[in-house]
Amino acid sequence: MAIVFRYVDNRSCVIERFIGVVHVKNTSAKSLKIAIDAFFVKHGLSLTSLRGQGYDGASNMRGNSFVAFNKDRLLEFAKFYPSDFPQHDIWLLDDQLENYYEDVSTNANFTHVEGIADLAKKMVEFKKDVAYNKVFLLIKLALVLPVAIATVERVFSTMNLVKNSLRNRMGDDWMNNCLVVYIEKEVFATIENEDIIEHFQNISKRKIVLN
C-alpha cells in the first residue's frame, strides 16, 4: 500500500507528497486500517488531522458554474466532517453560503475560474477566504479528496526501477528511502549537500569526518 499525503498549503495549492510503501496482508478494510494506524504511530502523526473520503456535493463547487450551486447538498457535504463543522458552524456556513453566492457569482474577478483549485486561489487573492472562512474551509476539504492521484500510480512504476533484478534483495526500509528521494526529487534538490553530510555525521560516532 502506497501512502500519499494530500493537503492544501497556505497559498491554496493542492500538494501531494509520497511518504512510503507499507506491506499489508490483504486489502480488507481491517488490514488497511491496522497498517495506517501503525504507520501514524511510528512517525508520531495524529489521526485527528486525517480527513477521510466523503464525496457528496463537492462537485457542485467545480469551475465557475454557479448555476449548479446547491446549498443543501453543500451543507450535507459539510456534515461528513463533524470535527470541522459542528452544528453551530453548520449554521454559520448556511448563512455564509447565501452571501457567498450573491457576492462571487456577480464578481468579475471570478468570471474565468477553472476548477475549485483556481477558485481557492482567487478567494485568497481577493481576501474572500477571510470574509467566507467557513465556505473556504469547505472548499479546502473538497480539494483534499483524492478523486484521482497520479502520485500513487507513479510510485508503483518507480518500484520497478528501484527494485529490479540486480537489487531484488533490497530491504523495505532501504527501498522506501530510495522511492521517497526519487519521487520527491524536487524537494530533496533544495537540500544542500553539506546538510546531508552533517546529518549522517551526527547519526553515530565515526572514526573519520565526512566531507
N, C-alpha and C positions, 0 to 999 in steps of 0.2 A: 504494500500500500504506500503510495507516494503522498506525502503531506506537504501541502502548499498553503501558505498564509495569504489571504486576500484582504486588503484593507484600503481605506481612503486616507491619504495624507493631509497635511494642513492646507495644501493648495487644491484639495478636492480631486486629486488624481487617483485613479484606481491602481494600486500596486499589488503585484503578485510576487511572492518570494518562495522559492523551493527550500524546504527545511531538511528533508531527509526521507529515506525509504524505511518502512517498518514491515517486518515479516509478520504475517498473520496465518493462523492455521487454516482458516477458511474465511469466506466473505459474508458470514452471517452477521446480523446486527450486533449480537453479543460479542463476537470476536473483535469486530472493528471498534466497539466501544471500549473494551478492555485495552486494546492496543493504543487508542488515543489517550485514554486516562493515564496509562503508564508513560507515554511519551511526554505528556504535560507535566507529570510529577518529576520525571527525570530531569527536565530542563527548567523546573521551577516556574512553570507557567500556570495561569489561573483559568479554569474552565468558565468562570463567570464572565470573562471577556469574550468568550466564543459565541458566535451567532450562527444558529442552525438555519437550514433552508426552510423557507415558507413562502412559496411564490403564488400569491393570490392578490392581484390588484396592482402589483408593481409595474406591470406592463402598461398601465394607463399613464405612467409618467414618462414614457419614452417620447423623444422628439419634441416638436413644437405643436403637436396635435392636441390642442387644448379642448377641441370639440369632444374628444373621448374622455375628458375629465369626469370621473365618477367618485364623488366624495365618499359615498357609503362604502364602496369597495376599498378605497384607500384607508378608511378607518378600520375596516376588518383586517386589512394587511397589518396595520399597526398593532392590533391585538395579538399578533403572533409573537410580539416582543414585550411581554408584561413588565420585564425589568427596566426597559427603556420607556415604556408607555403605561404607567399605572393609570387607573381610572381618571384621576384628576388631569393628567396630561392628555388623555384622550379627549377630554372636554376642551382643553386648550387647543389641541390640534384641530378639532372640529371648527372652532372659531377662526383659527389661522387659515385653514383651507379656503374658507369663504373669501377672506380678504386677499389671499394669495392669488386665487383665480382671477378676481377682478383686476388686480394690480398687474400681474405678469402677462396675462393674455392680451392686454392692450398696450404693453410696454414695447416700444420699438427696439430696445436693446435685446429683447428676447425673440425677435421675429425669426431669425435664422438659426435657432438652436437645433443641434443634431444629436439626439440621444440624451439620456439622463446624465451621462458623464459631463457633457458640454453644458447642460443645464446647471449642474452643481457648480462648475467653474464660473458661470455667469452670475450665479447667486452670490458667490464670494466676491467677485469683481465689483458688483454694484451693491454690496452690503445687504442683500436680501437674506443672507444666511443668518443675520442678526435679527432683522425685522420679523422673519418667519422661522425661528430657530427649531420649532417642532417639525415643520414641513421639511426643513433642511436635514434634520436627523432621519426622517423617514426616507428621504432620497438617498442618504448615505447607506442606510440599511439595505435599500434596494440595490445599490451599487456593489455591495459585497456578496450578493447572491451569485454563486458560481454557476451561471447558466451554461457556460462552455469555457473550460480552462485549457488553453493551449499548452500551458506550462507542464501539466501532468503528462500530456502526450509527448512532450519533448524529453521528459525525464526518462521514460521507458525507451525512447530512441537512443538517448545518450548512454544508457546502461550497456547497450550492445557495443559501444565504442570503448567504454571504460573497462568492462569485464568481458574481455574477449578470450580466445583460445590460449593466448600467451599469458593471460592473467586470470585463469579460471579458478585459482585457489585464493583469490583476494577475499579478505575478511569483510564482514558487513560494515564495521566502523571505517575501515580504510576506503571502501567503495563509496560510502556516504560522503566522506570528506572530499573525495575526488569529484563526485557528482555535484556537490554544492559549489565547489570552486569553478567547475566548468560551466555550469548552468548560470550561475550568478557572477559571471566573469566581469561584468561592468562594475559591480560593487567592489570586487577584490582589486580591480585595476586602480582604484582610488587609494589603496593602502600602500604606503611606502615600504620598500624592501627592508629598510633599517628597522621599521616597526616589527616586521615579521621575524627578523633575526633576533631582535631583543626579546620577543615573546618566547621563541624556542630556547633562547639562552636562559630565561628565567623559569622554564618548566622544571628543570632539575639541575643539580650541580654538575658542571662539566670540567674536564681537565684542561680544555683549551677554550679560548674565546672565539666565538663565531664571528666572522666578518665577511 
